[in-house]
Amino acid sequence: MIARRAVFLDVDGTIMQNGRYIPPSAIEAIRAARARGHLVFLSTGRGMAEIQGELWDIGFDGAVSNGGAFAAVGDEIVAGTLFTPAEVARLQGYLERTGIHGYFQSFDQMFATPALPALMAAKVEGTGLPMKVFHDPADFDDTQMAKLVFVTEDEDAAARALTELGEDFAVVGGTIPLPGWASGEVAPRGVHKGAAILALLAHLGIDPDDAIGIGDNWNDAEMFEVCGTSIAMGNAAPGVQELADQVTTAIDDDGIRNAFLRNGLI
């Protein structure tokens, strides 16, 4: 009998390349692993608003989303951590004071600062990168926000934001692949993929030693720490690869399929 494993997959740079291309070999491997009884979850900085469509249609058992703010099995949210309204107000004030752009994420919505949609549209034009779809500001609810993503053309301002906000929040830099922009993610303190994965595994009664985490970026570090087997993509930065137990091939060189084969998932 095959021992059931729980697999956690990052999205951008791991399953999806340049925000739009999913290698067919990755889709086949995910579906084959689930057919053998393994559980496969997304583990991503994206909220559910950016997971829907062809990505979600691959078929998953749930997701760790918003960088670890939420963990869901099927449609059931089993763990969730939100900003307080006071924290949302503080972050809004920080963006206004520094001139940095950004967007807040709830579980399944995204709300941008006023100038960001037009600026982002200009940035992605001609690059092939998808344009993010933001929700009506009238629907913004400061009791439901889980993460802030910020972007700026000023690398020094981004570095200062990571330092200054890092005093009171969980922060990670460089997660948004837009040419010429520096970026970062801000979440409530204690929120990261690793904490959400542990909560999800506890809900399912699965030992973390039976979990596999696959990713390519620094926001996957805590996922690597809690999963019994950690795997970095071949396209990950050398420092990220050094954090992992294994390194598979790059995303466009059948990285997911090769990782699944090596670990007996398919």
N, C-alpha and C positions, 0 to 999 in steps of 0.2 A: 504494500500500500504506500502511495506517495505521501510524504509528510506535507501538510498544507503550509504554505508560506504566505506572508503578507508583504506585498511589494508596493513601495511608494515611489512614484515617478514625478520628478520635476517636469515642467512644461517647456518653457523657452530655453532653447539650447540643448534640450534632452529629448523631448518628443517632437517639438515643433521648431523648425528652423526659420529664422527671419520673420517670425510672427505669422507665418502662413503655410509653410510646407511641412507635411507630416510624412516621413518615409513609409512607404507601404510595408516594408519589412517590420517596422515597429508596430503597426496596426495588427499585422498577422501574428506577431509574437505575443502581444497583449491578449488577443482573443484566444490563442492556443493555450496560454498559461491559465486563463480563467476556465477554459474547457476542461483542463486537467484538475480543477478544484482549488487552484490558488486564488487568493484575493488580490486584486490590483486596484490601487488608489492613486489619484493624483495628489501631488504635494507641491503647491505652487503659491507664488505671491499673488496670483490673479484671484479676483473674486468670482463668484458664480456668473456674474454678468459677462465675463470674458472666457468662460469655460464652455458655454453652450455652443450648439452647432456641430460641425464635423468633428471637433475634438471630443466632446462628450458622447457623440454617437459611436465612437470606437467601442465603448462599453466599459464601465468601471464600477467597482463596488462602493464607491464613495469618494470623498476628497478631503484633504487638508487644504484649506483655501485661505486667501488673504494673509499669506505668510505665516499661518499658524493661528490666526485669530479664531478660526472655526475648524471643527472636525465633524464630518458627516458620514454616516453609513447609509447608503441609499438616500432617501429624502429626510432622514432623521438627523438633526444636529445633536451630537453627543457632547460637544464642548464648544464654548464660545466666550470670548473676552472682548469687551468694548471699551472705547474711550469714555470717560465721563464728559458731560457737557462742558465742564470747566476746562478740561484738557482740549476739547475741540476748539473752544474759544481762544485758548492760548495759542494753539497751532495756527488758527486763522489769523490771529494778530501777528504772529511771527512772519507768515507769508506776506502780509500787507506791509509790514515794517521793512522787510528785506527786499521786496520786489521779486521774490522767488515765486514761480508758478507751481501749481500742484492740483491733485484731485484726491478727495476722500472716497473711501470704499466702505459700503455697508456689505452685508452678506451677498446681495445680488444687484446692487446699484453703484454708480460712480458719479461724483459731482465735482465738476472742475471749477477752478478760479476763473473769473470772467474772461480774461484774455487768452487762456490756454487753448481752447478748441481751435481758434484761428491760427495761432502760432504753430500748433501741432500739425494742422492740415498743411501748412507751408513746409514744414520740416519733412513730412513723409511723401510729399508730392514728387513723383518720379523715382522714388526709392524702392517701390514694391512693398513697403511695409504697410500694414493695415492701419486705418484710422480708427482710433478708439471712439466708441459711442457713449456720450455722456447723457445723464438723465436731467430732467427738468429741475432747476434749482428750487422751484416751489415745493418739490417733494422732499427736500433735504430735512432730515430729522437728526438733531445733534445727540440724541440718545441711542442711535443705531450705528454710529460710525466705528469702524474697526481698524482702519489703517489710513495713513496719508502717504501718497507718493508725490515727491517733489522733483521738479526739473528746472534747470537753469543753464544758461550759456556761460556763466561765471563759475569756473571750477573752484576758485577760492571761496566763493559764497557757499557752494555745495559742501566744501570741506568744513567751513565754519558751522554750517547747519548740523552736520553729523556730530561735531564736537559739542556744540551748545545744546542741541536737543537730546544728545546721548546722556546728559546728566539725569534726565527724568524719564526717558522713553527707551524702548528697544529700537535701535537704528541699524541700518545696513546700507552701504553705498553701491552705486554702479549697477543697478539692476534693470534699467530701461534702455534698450538698444536704439537710441536715436542719435544720428550723426551730429556731433558738435555740442551735445548737451551732456552735462553731468546730472546725476540723479541720485535719489536715495529713497528709502522706505522708512516710515516711522510708525511704530505700533506701541500699544501699552507695554509697560515694563513686564518682562517675563514671557512675552509672546514670541514664539518662534516655532518653526516646523517641528522641532524635536519634542517640545512640550505637548503639542497637539497630537502627534503620533503616539506618544505614550498614553494619552487619555483615550485615544481611539482603540489602541491595543488592549487596554484594561477593560474597556467596554465589551470587547469581543472575547476576552479571555485568552489572548494570544501572547506568548512569551516574546519579549523584544528580540531575543536571540534568533527567533524564527522570522524576523523582519529583514527586508532588503530595501535599502534606500539608494536611489540612483539620481545624480544631479550633476550640475556643471558650474555652480556659482557659489559665492561666499554665503548666501542665505541658505545654502544646503548644509552648512557646517554642523548645526545642531542635529539635523536629520542623520548625518553620518555618525554622530556620537551615540545616538540611541538605538540605531538599527544594528542587529547582529552582524550584518554584512553591508558594508558601504562601498558604492561603486561610483567612480567619477568618469564622466565622458571623456573621450579622447580629445575633444575640443575645449575642455576645461582649462583654465589657467594652471600653470605648474603648481602654484601654491594650493589650489583646491585639490588637485590630484594627490598631493602629498598627504592630505587629510584622510584619504580613502583607503580601504583595504585592497581594492582592485581598481584598475583602470581599463575600461573597455575601449573600443574604437570610437571614432567620431560619429556624430549624429547622422551625417550623410554617408557613412561607411558602415551602415547596419549596426550601430553601436548598441541599441536596445536588444536587437535579436541576438547579437553575440554575447551580451551579458546574460540574457535568459538561458542561452545554451550552456554557457560555462557553469551556471549555477543550477542546472537540472530542472528549470521551470518548464521547458518545452523539449 
